[in-house]
Amino acid sequence: MDWGTELWDQYDVIEKHTLSGLDLVEKYIKFVKERTEIEQNYAKQLRNLTKKYSPKRGSKEEQECRFSNHQSFLDILNEMNDYAGQRELIAENMMMNICIELTKYLQELKLERKTHLSDGKKAQQSLESTYKQLDNSKKRFEREWREAEKATQYAEKTDQDINATKADVEKAKQQAHMRTHIAEECKNDYAAQLQKYNKEQNQFYFTDMPLIFNNLQDMDERRMRKLAQAYILYADTERHVMPIIGKCLEGITRAGTNVNEKNDSLVLIEQHKSGFERPGDLEFEDYSQGINRASSDSSLGTPKGPLDLLGKNKSKPFWLFSKKSKSSSSPLTPFSTPPAPSPANGPPSPKFGRDPLSYCLKEINKTVKPRISSFRTLRRTPAATEDFGHLPPEQRRKRLQQKIDDISKELQKELDQSEALGKMKDVYEKNPQMGDPASLAPQITQTTHNIERLRGELSKYESWLAGAGGRGESLRYSTHSLNNNTGNNVYSPDGAQSDESTPDASQAIYAEFDDDFEEEELSIPIGQCTALYNFPGSSEGTIAMQEGEVLAVVEEDKGDGWTRVRRNNGDEGYIPTSYANITLNK
């Protein structure tokens, strides 16, 4: 069943049907475009939402991320950010694979349909032109045949007329013969035109137009197949990202299961534990024997004990929940006015009240209280000191240990740089064409100064930590002699030494360093890297790699742009850090 056979006389129907099919393709393209806009807006709103609730750098929320429930919420925000990325990917793929492709295909279909319809119109015009020629020849034949009949009838009438001369009869017969000959020629021309028209009409209805209709049918079927594929692609585009979206949702579920309430409680304890002992019982103060000035806080001595350190009044209980004063006066001191007696005790006396001692205290408090108040304000907010002496014991030990660790890391970095500079100086001395050894002198001097300064600070903080009752647990660091000898010592926090040394990335370029320094055992990989570009590894000490190759990282970049890697077969060497995507183990 085809259009050319079954719909040979439905040219207008076929024209409208094919146009309707192209309109459907165009409508579907607009539909997908609007869907991509919705996905992009959705992804944008999700990203803005995650950004809104993400903690700012250095904010209180960022400091609370050490708790598992806060960290899980950050994981959820990260997963939602990835989820937004997948929605953007859906929009991008739909735009590229459906909208753009269908738009291009639609233009081709419109051009093809226009060509087929143009061919059909040309065939129709050709047939109409042949029919006009046939109709003209037919009318001429009819006209000439009537004239011939008239001429023949006139000749016969003249021949029977007794009054007509022979010349008239002869002339009439010639005229009738001429008209009859012309009529015969018109008849033959009409017959030829009719035969031509019938042939063209047969060609038009049985060959030309069926072929055009079949071509339009094939075009329309191809359009429907392409549109059906676009329908399927619409679903497949989203289905392809479903596994990643599922992983995002699994990550959110995993973030919920990672919440460890017990561990968060321990973290809070470690973070805010003061190390103070709980306050003991208050002593009875016998006011009947007079004011015990020795036990009051009127002395300006050095604060003793945890309550004094926190700016608390020894004569008052240690309140867990602070109370905000409604007045702007200074805190209550031992000279503060006692509460007024309740009405149940009777009205106060006109001048002294029920208690003359209270009246005396009021008078004394007017003079002494401002000084005591200002002094207590200073005691309540002690200034931060370098040894963190203003902090509670437990927090002080933690801050000192943290400071020791930071100094140890910085010292280790300076030691690595010192070793690298020493090796590079040795290379320059052996190969003057590579560089001037004297150019490294300022850097070596500065590094030496930094090392001495950091060692002094480390010793100072370790002594403070020991005095605070803690044990120094600074990071292990290597000491390198600055005259570039081969002796390397590692100092541990308790003063013990070992023969370990940390390799440095500055020896990446030249393998002759191995002759100057003791060979080291194979280091444990600290990560892996994937080559982004091909690297020939033509220089000594380097290693060649191909794009996409995965290598183990045994020594990270120390600032000179080279990273030491190892293959599975044990070959080691240095590669440019920028030539690989490096992932270090956490």
C-alpha positions in Angstrom: 0.0 0.0 0.0 1.5 3.3 -1.1 0.3 6.8 -1.6 1.0 6.9 -5.3 -1.5 4.0 -5.9 -4.1 4.6 -3.2 -4.1 8.4 -3.0 -3.4 9.3 -6.6 -6.1 11.9 -6.6 -5.5 13.3 -3.1 -2.8 15.8 -3.8 -4.2 18.4 -1.4 -4.6 15.8 1.4 -1.0 14.7 1.1 0.2 18.3 1.0 -1.6 19.1 4.2 -0.6 15.9 5.9 3.1 16.3 5.3 2.9 20.0 6.5 1.2 18.8 9.7 4.0 16.3 10.3 6.7 19.0 10.0 4.6 21.2 12.3 4.6 18.4 14.9 8.4 18.1 14.7 8.7 21.9 15.2 6.3 21.7 18.2 8.3 18.9 19.8 11.5 20.9 19.4 9.9 23.8 21.3 8.6 21.5 24.0 12.1 20.1 24.6 13.6 23.6 24.6 11.2 24.6 27.4 12.0 21.5 29.3 15.8 22.3 29.1 15.0 25.8 30.4 13.1 24.3 33.3 16.0 21.9 34.1 18.5 24.8 33.9 16.5 27.0 36.2 16.0 24.0 38.6 19.7 23.3 38.7 20.4 27.0 39.2 18.0 27.2 42.1 19.5 24.1 43.7 23.0 25.5 43.4 21.9 28.8 45.0 20.2 26.8 47.7 23.3 24.8 48.5 25.4 28.0 48.4 23.0 29.7 50.8 23.3 27.0 53.4 27.0 26.3 53.0 29.1 27.7 55.8 31.2 30.8 55.1 35.0 30.5 55.4 36.0 31.1 59.0 32.5 31.2 60.3 31.1 29.5 63.4 29.3 27.0 61.2 32.6 25.9 59.6 34.2 25.4 63.0 31.3 23.2 64.0 31.9 20.9 61.0 34.0 18.6 63.2 30.7 17.2 64.5 29.4 14.3 62.4 25.8 15.8 62.2 27.2 19.1 60.9 29.6 17.3 58.5 26.7 15.1 57.2 24.7 18.2 56.4 27.7 19.5 54.4 27.8 16.1 52.6 24.2 16.5 51.8 24.8 20.0 50.4 27.7 18.6 48.2 25.5 15.8 47.0 22.7 18.3 46.1 25.3 20.3 44.2 26.3 17.2 42.2 22.6 16.5 41.7 22.2 20.0 40.3 25.1 19.2 37.9 23.2 16.2 36.6 20.1 18.3 36.0 22.3 20.6 34.0 23.7 17.6 32.1 20.2 16.5 31.2 19.4 20.0 29.8 22.6 20.1 27.9 22.2 16.6 26.3 18.6 17.3 25.4 19.6 20.6 23.7 22.4 19.0 21.8 21.0 15.6 20.9 17.3 16.5 20.4 16.8 20.2 19.8 19.8 21.0 17.6 19.7 17.7 15.7 15.9 17.8 15.1 16.1 21.5 14.0 18.8 20.6 11.4 16.8 17.6 10.2 13.6 19.6 10.0 15.3 22.1 7.7 16.3 19.2 5.4 12.7 17.8 5.4 11.3 21.2 4.6 13.6 21.5 1.6 12.9 18.0 0.4 9.1 18.4 0.7 9.4 21.7 -1.2 11.3 20.0 -4.0 8.7 17.1 -4.3 5.8 19.5 -4.4 7.6 21.7 -6.9 8.1 18.6 -9.2 4.4 17.8 -8.8 3.4 21.3 -9.8 5.7 21.2 -12.8 4.2 18.0 -14.0 0.7 19.3 -13.5 1.5 22.5 -15.4 3.0 20.4 -18.3 -0.2 18.3 -18.5 -2.4 21.4 -18.4 -0.4 23.0 -21.2 -0.8 19.8 -23.4 -4.5 19.8 -22.6 -4.8 23.4 -23.8 -3.1 22.6 -27.1 -5.4 19.6 -27.5 -8.5 21.8 -26.8 -7.3 24.4 -29.3 -6.7 21.8 -32.0 -10.1 20.3 -31.3 -11.9 23.6 -31.5 -10.0 24.5 -34.8 -11.0 21.1 -36.2 -14.6 21.7 -35.3 -14.6 25.1 -36.8 -12.9 24.1 -40.0 -15.1 21.0 -40.4 -18.2 23.2 -40.2 -16.8 25.6 -42.8 -16.0 22.6 -45.0 -19.6 21.4 -44.7 -20.9 24.8 -45.6 -18.6 25.0 -48.6 -19.7 21.5 -49.7 -23.4 22.4 -49.4 -22.8 25.6 -51.3 -21.0 23.8 -54.1 -23.8 21.3 -54.4 -26.4 24.0 -54.4 -24.5 25.9 -57.1 -24.2 22.8 -59.2 -27.9 22.2 -59.2 -28.7 25.9 -59.9 -29.6 26.2 -63.6 -28.8 29.8 -63.6 -25.2 29.3 -62.3 -22.4 29.4 -64.8 -19.9 26.7 -65.2 -17.2 29.0 -63.7 -19.3 29.6 -60.6 -19.9 25.9 -60.2 -16.2 25.2 -60.6 -15.2 27.9 -58.1 -17.6 26.6 -55.5 -16.3 23.1 -55.9 -12.7 24.3 -55.4 -13.7 26.3 -52.3 -15.4 23.2 -50.9 -12.4 21.0 -51.7 -10.0 23.5 -50.0 -12.1 23.7 -46.9 -12.4 19.9 -46.8 -8.6 19.6 -47.0 -8.1 22.2 -44.3 -10.6 20.3 -42.1 -8.7 17.1 -42.7 -5.4 18.7 -41.6 -7.1 20.0 -38.4 -8.5 16.6 -37.8 -5.1 15.0 -38.1 -3.6 17.7 -35.8 -6.3 17.1 -33.3 -5.7 13.4 -33.4 -2.0 13.9 -32.9 -2.6 16.3 -30.0 -5.1 13.9 -28.4 -2.6 11.1 -28.6 0.1 13.3 -27.1 -2.2 14.4 -24.3 -3.3 10.8 -23.5 0.3 9.7 -23.3 1.3 12.6 -21.0 -1.8 12.0 -18.9 -0.9 8.4 -18.5 2.6 9.3 -17.6 1.4 11.9 -15.1 -1.1 9.7 -13.3 0.7 6.4 -13.5 4.4 7.3 -13.3 5.2 10.9 -12.3 2.7 11.7 -9.6 2.9 8.2 -8.0 6.6 8.6 -7.8 6.3 12.1 -6.2 3.6 10.8 -3.7 5.8 7.8 -2.8 8.8 10.1 -2.2 6.6 12.2 0.0 5.4 9.1 1.8 9.0 7.9 2.3 9.9 11.4 3.6 7.0 11.4 6.0 7.9 7.9 7.3 11.5 8.9 7.8 10.3 12.0 9.7 8.1 9.8 12.0 11.0 7.4 12.6 13.3 10.3 13.5 10.7 11.8 15.7 10.1 8.4 17.4 13.9 8.2 18.1 13.7 11.7 19.6 10.9 10.5 21.8 13.0 7.6 23.1 16.1 9.8 23.4 14.0 12.2 25.6 13.6 9.4 28.2 17.1 7.9 27.7 18.8 11.2 28.3 17.4 11.3 31.8 17.8 7.5 32.3 21.5 7.7 31.6 22.1 10.1 34.6 19.8 8.1 36.9 22.7 6.0 38.2 24.6 9.1 39.2 21.5 10.7 40.7 21.0 7.4 42.5 24.5 7.7 43.9 23.8 11.3 45.0 20.7 10.0 46.8 22.8 7.2 48.3 25.3 9.7 49.4 22.6 11.6 51.2 21.4 8.4 52.9 25.0 7.6 53.8 25.4 11.1 55.3 22.5 10.3 57.5 23.9 7.0 58.6 27.3 8.6 59.3 25.9 10.7 62.1 27.5 9.4 65.3 25.9 11.1 68.3 28.3 9.5 70.8 31.3 10.6 68.9 29.9 14.2 68.6 29.4 14.2 72.3 33.0 13.2 72.8 34.2 15.9 70.3 32.2 18.5 72.2 33.9 17.3 75.5 37.4 17.5 74.0 36.7 20.9 72.4 35.4 22.6 75.5 36.8 20.6 78.5 38.4 23.1 80.8 40.2 20.8 83.2 39.1 22.6 86.3 37.9 20.8 89.4 34.4 21.2 90.5 33.9 24.0 93.1 33.9 22.8 96.8 31.6 23.7 99.6 31.3 27.4 100.6 32.7 28.3 104.0 30.5 29.9 106.7 31.2 33.6 107.1 30.3 34.8 110.6 29.2 38.4 110.2 28.6 38.6 113.9 32.3 38.6 114.5 32.9 41.5 112.1 33.8 41.5 108.5 36.5 39.0 107.6 38.5 41.1 105.3 41.1 38.4 104.8 38.5 36.2 103.1 37.0 39.1 101.0 37.9 40.0 97.5 39.0 43.5 98.4 42.7 42.5 98.0 44.2 43.1 94.6 46.3 40.0 94.6 46.9 37.5 91.7 43.8 35.4 91.1 44.1 31.8 92.3 42.1 28.8 91.4 39.8 28.2 88.5 37.1 30.6 89.7 39.5 33.5 89.9 40.9 32.6 86.5 37.5 32.8 85.0 36.8 36.1 86.7 34.3 34.5 89.2 33.7 35.8 92.7 35.0 33.4 95.3 32.3 34.6 97.7 29.6 33.6 95.2 28.5 30.2 93.8 29.7 29.1 90.4 26.6 29.4 88.3 26.4 27.1 85.2 23.9 29.4 83.5 24.9 33.0 83.4 22.4 35.6 84.3 22.2 38.9 82.5 22.0 41.9 84.8 19.2 44.4 84.2 21.3 47.3 85.3 24.6 48.5 83.9 26.3 48.6 87.3 29.4 46.5 87.9 29.2 42.9 89.3 28.2 42.3 92.9 31.1 42.5 95.3 31.4 41.7 99.0 30.7 45.4 99.7 27.4 45.3 97.7 24.2 46.2 99.5 22.3 43.2 100.8 18.8 42.6 99.7 16.1 44.8 101.4 14.2 43.0 104.1 10.9 41.5 103.2 7.7 43.1 104.5 7.3 40.1 106.8 10.2 41.4 108.9 8.6 44.7 109.6 9.2 48.1 108.1 12.8 49.5 108.1 13.9 52.3 110.4 13.8 55.8 109.0 17.6 56.1 108.7 19.4 52.8 109.2 16.7 50.2 108.5 16.6 47.0 110.5 20.3 46.4 110.1 22.7 49.2 110.9 25.6 47.2 109.4 23.9 47.3 106.0 23.8 51.1 106.1 27.5 51.2 106.8 28.2 48.8 104.0 26.2 51.0 101.6 28.3 54.0 102.5 31.6 52.0 102.1 30.4 50.5 98.8 29.9 54.0 97.3 33.6 54.6 97.5 35.2 51.1 97.1 32.8 49.5 94.7 33.9 51.4 91.5 37.5 50.4 92.0 36.7 46.8 92.8 34.3 46.7 89.8 36.9 47.9 87.3 39.5 45.5 88.6 37.1 42.6 88.4 36.2 43.5 84.8 39.9 43.1 83.9 40.1 39.8 85.7 37.0 38.6 84.0 38.4 39.2 80.5 42.1 38.3 80.7 44.2 39.3 77.7 45.3 36.6 75.3 49.0 35.6 75.9 51.5 33.9 73.7 51.6 30.8 76.0 47.8 30.6 76.1 47.9 31.1 79.9 44.5 32.8 79.7 42.8 29.5 78.7 41.7 26.7 81.0 44.3 24.0 81.5 42.8 21.4 79.1 42.2 24.0 76.4 45.7 25.5 76.9 47.3 22.1 76.4 45.4 21.6 73.2 46.3 25.0 71.8 49.9 24.5 72.7 50.0 21.0 71.1 48.3 22.5 68.0 50.8 25.3 67.8 53.7 22.7 68.2 52.2 20.7 65.3 51.9 23.8 63.1 55.5 24.8 63.8 56.7 21.3 63.2 55.1 21.2 59.8 56.5 24.6 58.8 59.9 23.5 60.1 59.8 20.3 58.1 59.0 22.3 55.0 61.9 24.6 55.6 64.2 21.6 56.1 63.0 20.0 52.9 63.7 23.3 51.1 67.1 23.5 52.6 68.0 20.0 51.4 66.7 20.8 48.0 68.8 24.0 47.8 71.8 22.1 48.9 71.4 19.5 46.2 70.7 22.1 43.6 73.8 24.0 44.6 75.8 20.7 44.2 74.4 20.3 40.7 75.3 23.8 39.8 78.8 23.2 41.1 79.2 20.1 39.0 77.5 21.5 36.0 78.2 25.3 35.8 76.2 25.5 32.5 73.0 24.8 34.5 73.3 27.8 36.7 75.4 29.9 39.1 75.8 28.3 42.6 76.2 31.8 44.1 72.7 32.8 43.1 71.3 30.3 45.7 73.2 31.9 48.6 70.4 34.4 49.6 67.8 31.6 49.6 70.0 29.3 51.6 70.7 32.1 54.2 67.0 32.9 54.5 66.1 29.2 54.9 68.8 28.8 57.6 67.4 31.8 59.5 63.9 30.4 59.2 65.0 27.0 60.5 66.8 28.5 63.6 63.8 30.7 64.3 61.3 27.8 64.1 63.5 25.5 66.2 63.6 28.2 68.9 59.8 28.6 68.8 59.3 24.8 68.9 61.5 24.5 72.0 59.7 27.4 73.7 56.2 25.9 73.1 57.4 22.4 74.1 58.6 23.8 77.4 55.3 25.6 78.0 53.4 22.3 77.2 55.6 20.4 79.6 54.9 23.1 82.3 51.1 22.8 81.6 51.3 19.1 82.4 51.2 17.8 78.7 53.6 15.7 76.7 54.9 17.1 73.5 53.8 15.2 70.5 55.1 17.3 67.7 55.4 16.1 64.2 58.7 14.3 63.3 61.0 16.4 61.3 64.3 15.9 59.6 67.4 18.1 60.3 69.6 18.7 57.3 73.1 20.0 57.6 73.4 23.2 55.7 76.8 22.4 54.2 75.2 19.7 52.1 76.7 16.7 53.8 74.9 13.4 53.7 74.0 13.0 57.4 70.3 13.3 58.1 68.8 13.1 61.6 65.2 12.9 62.7 64.2 14.4 66.0 61.2 13.0 67.7 59.3 15.0 70.4 61.0 13.2 73.2 64.5 13.9 71.8 65.1 10.5 70.3 66.8 10.3 67.0 66.4 8.0 64.0 68.0 7.6 60.7 64.9 8.3 58.6 64.9 11.0 56.1 62.3 12.6 54.0 63.0 12.6 50.2 62.6 16.0 48.5 61.1 16.7 45.1 63.9 19.2 44.1 66.1 16.2 43.2 63.7 15.3 40.4 65.7 16.5 37.5 69.0 14.7 37.9 69.7 11.1 38.8 73.2 11.8 39.8 71.8 12.8 43.2 71.6 9.1 44.0 75.4 8.9 43.8 75.8 11.7 46.4 73.2 10.5 48.9 72.5 7.2 50.5 70.0 5.0 48.8 66.6 4.9 50.4 64.2 2.0 50.7 61.1 2.0 48.5 58.6 4.5 50.0 55.0 3.7 50.6 52.8 5.4 47.9 51.0 8.4 49.2 48.6 8.6 46.3 48.2 8.1 42.6 48.2 10.2 39.5 46.8 10.0 35.9 48.9 11.4 33.1 47.2 14.3 31.3 49.9 14.6 28.5 52.7 12.5 27.1 56.1 13.2 28.7 59.3 11.8 27.1 61.4 11.7 30.2 64.5 12.5 28.3 66.3 14.2 31.2 68.2 12.2 33.8 66.2 11.4 36.8 62.8 11.7 35.0 60.5 9.0 33.9 58.5 8.8 30.7 54.7 8.5 30.7 51.9 8.2 28.3 48.6 10.1 28.3 46.1 8.2 30.5 48.8 6.1 32.3 48.2 5.6 36.1 51.2 5.9 38.3 51.8 5.7 42.1 52.9 8.9 43.8 55.7 8.3 46.3 56.7 11.9 46.9 54.6 15.0 46.4 55.7 18.3 44.9 57.8 20.3 47.3 57.4 23.6 45.4 59.8 23.0 42.5 57.1 21.7 40.0 58.2 18.0 40.1 56.5 15.0 41.6 58.2 11.6 42.2 56.2 8.6 40.9 56.6 4.8 40.5 55.4 2.3 38.0 54.1 -1.2 38.9 57.4 -2.7 37.8 59.3 -0.6 40.3 60.7 2.1 38.0 60.8 5.5 39.7 61.4 9.0 38.5 60.1 12.5 38.4 57.4 14.0 36.2 56.1 17.6 35.9 53.4 18.1 38.4 51.3 20.1 35.8 51.4 17.1 33.4 49.3 14.8 35.7 46.1 14.8 37.8 47.3 13.9 41.3 45.2 12.5 44.0 46.8 12.1 47.5 45.6 9.6 50.1 43.9 11.3 53.0 
